[in-house]
Amino acid sequence: MKNYTRVADITNLNELVQSAIELKKEPYALQALGKNKTLVMLFFNPSLRTRLSTEKAALHLGMHVITMNISSDGWILEFEDGSIMENTAAEHVKEAAQVVSQYADVIAVRAFAQLKNQQDDYEEKVIKAFIKYASVPILSLESATGHPLQALADAITIKEHLSSPKPKVVLTWAPHPKALPQAVANSFVEMMQKMDVELVITHPKGYELSPDIVKESRVEYDQDKAFEQADFVYAKNWSAFESYGKVLSVDRNWTVTAAKMEKTNSAKFMHCLPVRRNVVVEDAVLDSDYSVVIDQANNRTYAAQVVLSKILGA
Ligand code: CP
């Protein structure tokens, strides 16, 4: 594996998930693989899970880790080619990516969507610039339009909790007071399209994800209907794709409640975290035995570890 910045970078998902499950049993099995190798992680945005789980994954592989909150501690970067740099940006990504490559064997980058301009975000300027100018592999820690490590952790979690050969997996939009990117939802849909599941996406009208992501996947605007006989319910808020970055609704009727979960086939409840309690999902669901959100967070380590191991040549 050269880079892991999109779900599409996975060539054999079953093998990757199985390897992650094996690594979970014996996390230090590949400790020699990363000896004398350095992972540099650059965060343009905050993180709890991604930062700690990816660092832990690298340590399991014997790597050194250097982490930088680049937006607060680094120079402001310019991403436009040919720009006259007379404003706030002090350094071009062209040099920055090459420079970081001198210190790193793998560069991991977190750069969220700006949610101002659909084309700018969906062009993935930041992650693509690092791929273009760095001389080492690039790992996405969530980019403008995707969160492939989260989606891999979600795939591992679903595999571990399978109760039927072809489960019904529902991705439901849920309310949130702030405009959030579509990245987690996009990558989850792409990951489920690679798995043998019946995927249903449910959201209020106006919250359609990009048609390039949804493709032929089923969209059901009636959340109650979508939940019927579901084996997994994945809640996530995202802002509108068409009316780009807008919050069109904060309708609490879309909050995932224990009453709604009763319509399912004793579904497992999933969320990538962080989550707004009693806005996105009721306490009664999040604190229930069928919530697997902590398993998902734990699997972030093994998703990152298996991907890093493939990048390092395992
Ligand atoms: N799920 C996730 O990416 O969490 P963080 O934003 O805390 O890293």
Residues whose N, C-alpha, C, O or C-beta is under 5 A from the ligand:
A	BS01	CP	P46 S47 L48 R49 T50 R51 C272 L273 P274
